[in-house]
Amino acid sequence: MNNSIIKILWLIVVCITQHTMAQQDPQFTQYMYNTMGINPAYSGSRGHLTFTGIHRSQWIAIEGAPKTQTFGLDTPIGKNTGMGVSIINDEIGPSDEFYMDLNFSYTVKASNRYKLSFGLKAGGRFLNLDWTKGQTQFPDQAFNQNINNRLLPTVGAGIYLHGEKHYIGLSVPNFFQDRHYDDIQQLVASERMHFFLIGGLVFDLSKAIKFKPACLIKSVKGAPLSTDVSANFMFDEKLTLGASYRWEDAVSALVGFRITPGLTVGYSYDYTTSKIQKFTTGSHEILLRYELTSKTKQLKSPRFF
């Protein structure tokens, strides 16, 4: 059963990418530590209460460049169910968007090795636009009407197939198509449906070293397909080192350290490879994650996803 499900997931994403190209929702290099923000079916899958916070400063030295913060809290609430809250604050140019979503998951046994989780999310985002902030290429954009706390509903869904060392998931963060700030055109444009595919494998290279290749594909009609591929190594269940490549956008270095059984800190640096590279020194991210585990679970090897 698990092989059939994986084939179906890959078939779906191939069909999507043949007809669509992607404009980005807020993006994070360390997305693998905040998977619930991508796929609601991940909620509660770690088996304990987890807090995650990430701050991203993108394209340093460019005025009005994106600055994004995200906070996630998720926990199992029963044998087969999970719940979580995801909050994002995204600032770019004259735009400030605040997202808040409630996530719910339900998990069934797909086989002896795999579980299949179904997820739903619902919430909203507040859109603010102040055209007096930043600079625009077109003078008449300054006369666009400001927007104050416009509430836009969000409803999304996802599926997530996972075992002890494998995972794959497909999600749609928001089925509604509304309006948003387009930083390329510097105007309010139509929001289109996004599709996210995630996948990864964990290999034990030795008793002390784990290796995890992973990918994230983001697709939406009307913009370039975005693909992140990464390779991360965990040493002695404490130190994580890795690198990632975002297609035609950035090369990244990642480092993380498990300070205590529950507390992990991380940092990533993006070296921009696109045409904007000559205007910026890169992008930075800082991560904090705290897991509230029992003494019994703390003795077990931490899961690498």
N, C-alpha and C positions, 0 to 999 in steps of 0.2 A: 504493500500500500504506500509506503513512504517513497519509493522510487517513482510511482505514478504521480504522486502529488508534486514532487520536484519537477518532473517533466512538464506538468501542466503549468506550474508557475513560470518556468522558463519560456514556454510557448506563449503565454500571455504577454510577457515583457518583450519578446521578439516582435510580436504583432504591434505592440505600442510603439516601439522605437522605429519601426518601419514607416510610421506615418506621423510621428511627432518629434518635436525638438523642444528644448527646455529652457524656460526662464526661471530663475531661482527664487524660492522662498529664502528666508534667512538661513545661511549655511554655516557649518562648523567643521573644522578639520578634525576635532575630537568627538565627532558625532557618535562614535562607537561606545562612548561612555554615557550617552543620553539617548539611547535607541528609542525610548518611549516617545520622544519628541518627533520621531520620524514615523513610527508605527505604533498605534495604540494597543495592538495585540501583545506587545512586549510587557505591558503593565503587570507587575507582580511576579514576573517569571524568574527573578533571582531568588525568590523564596523568603524574602525578608524586607523590612522597611528600608528604603534607599532614598537619600537626598543627593541631588546633583545640581551643581551650579557652574556655569561657564560664562566668562566674559571674553568677547572678541573685539579687537580693534583692527579693522581692515584697511589696507592701503594707507599706511602711515605716511604723513606729510602731504596728503591730498585733502584740501578743504572740503568739508561736507561728506567725507568718506563714511561708510557704514560703521557704526558702533552698536554691538548687540550683546544683550545679556539674556541668559535663559536659566530658569530654575525648574527642576522637576522633583516630584515626590511620588513614589509608587510603592505599593505593598500588596501582598496577597490578602484577601479578605475571606477566604474559604478554601476548601480543598481544590476547587477548579476555577476559582475566580480571582481577579486582580483589579485594582483600581489605582488611579493616579491623577495628579494635577500637573499640568504643564503651563508655565508662564514664560513669555518672551517679550522683551522690550527691544525694538529695532529702530534705530535712528539713522537716517541717511538724507543729507541735504536738507530741504525744507520739511521733510516728512518724519513723523514719529508715530509708529504703530505699536500698540500694546495688545498682545494675545493672551487669552486665558482659556484653557480647555480642560474638561473633565474626561478622563480616559477610563474605559472599562474593557476587561478581557475575560474570555471564557475558554478553558483549555480542555481538550479531549485527548485520549490516548490514540495515536495514529498507528503505532506498532510497538513491539517490545523495546525499540530503541528511540522512537521519536514521539513527541507530543505536538499537537496542532492547536494553535491558539487563534481565536477570532476576536477582533477588537473593534470597538466603536469609540468615537470621540465627539464631543459636542461642546460648544462654547461660543466665543465671539472675539472680535478684535475691534479696538478703537483706533480710528484713523484720524490723525491731525496733520494739517498742511498749513504752513505759514510761509508764503511766498517771499516774505521780506528777509528770510534767512538764506545764507549761502549765495551762490552766483548761478546764473543761467546763461546758456549760450544765446538764447533768443530773448531780446528785451521785452517783448510783449507777454512773456510768461509771468513777469512780475505782477501783471494785472489779473491773473487768474484769481478766482474767488477762494479765500481761505476756507478750510474745513476744520471744524472743532468737534472732537469726540463723536465722530460718526460711527455708530455701532453696526458692524457687519457680522452676521451669524456664520459660524463654521460647524460643519458636520462632516466627519470623515470616517474611514474604516480601513481595516488591514487584516491580513492573515500572516501567521508566523509559525513556521515549522522548525522545531529545534530538538536536538539531542544533547548528549554530554559534550560533544566536540564539533557539532555541525549546526548551522542555522541558515535559513533563507526566508525572506519575507517580502511581501508586496503590499503597498498601501496607497491610499488616496487621501491626503491630509484634509482636503475640503472639496465637497461636491458642488458647493455654490460658486457661481461666477459673478463677481461684483466688480468694484473699482479699487484701484490701488495706485500708488505713486510709482511711475516708471522712471528710474534714474538715468536711463539711456536717452529716452526721448524728452525727459524733463517735463512731464505732464502727467495728468491722471489718465490711466489707461485701463483697458478691460482686464480683469483677472481671469486666468484660464486654469482648468483643472490640471493638477500635477500628479504624476505617478512616481513612486519611489520603490526601487528594488534594492534589497540588501542581501548579502550572503557572506559566509565566512567558514573557515575550517581551522581547527586547532590540532597541531601536531606536537607530540612529546619528542623532542630531539634528544633529551637525556632526562635524568631524574630532576635536574635543576633548571632546564631550559625548555620553554614552550615557544612554539612559532605559530603565528596566526596571520595568514593572508586573508584579506577581506576586500569587498567592493561595495560601492554605493552608486547606483545609477538613478539620475533624476531626469524626468522627461515631461515636457509640456509642449503643446503645439505652438509654433511661432517663435521659438528661440533655440539656440544650440543645445544639443544633448550634453548633459554634464555627467562625467564619469570620474569617480574617485576610486583609486586602487591603493591599497596599503599593505605593508608588511610590518608586523610588530613581534617583538621578542620579549618574553617574561623570564627574568632570572631570579631563582630562589624565591619565587612567589612574592617578590617585593619590588624589584626594579623592572620597569618597562621601557624599552627603547624601540623606536620605529621610524619609518619613513612612508610618505604617501605622495601620490601624484594625481593632481586634478587636471584632466585633459585640457591642454591649451590654456591653462590658467596659472597653476602654481606647483612647485615642488616643496614638500614640507618635511620637517623633522619633528618628532614627538618624543617626549620623555615623561615618565610618571613614576611616582614612588609611593609605596604603601607604608605610611608612617606608623600606623597602628593597625591591628586587625580590622578596624572599621573605617579608618581615614586614609584617603588617597588624594594626592595632589598631582597635577599634571600641567605641562606647558607644551605649546607647539608654536613653531615659527614657519610662516609661508614665504617662500621666495617667489615673487611673481614672475611668470614667464610670458605673459601676454604683452600686448603693445603698451599697456599702461606701466610697464616695469620701469621705464626711465623717469617716471614721476613719483615713484614711491620706494620706500625702503623695505616694504613687505608688510605682513600681517602677523599679529600676535594673539594667542589665546591662553587663558589661565583657567584651570579646572580644579574644582573641589568636589569630592564625593565622600559621603559618610553613609555607612551601612550599619544598621542596628541589628546585629546578629546575636544569637544565643551562644553560650560557652561551647555547646556541642558543635554548632556550625562553624565556630571560629577555628576548630581543630581540623576542619576539612580543607582541602585545597581550594583556593578561590577560583571561581569560574572566570574564564578569560573572555567573556562576552556578556 
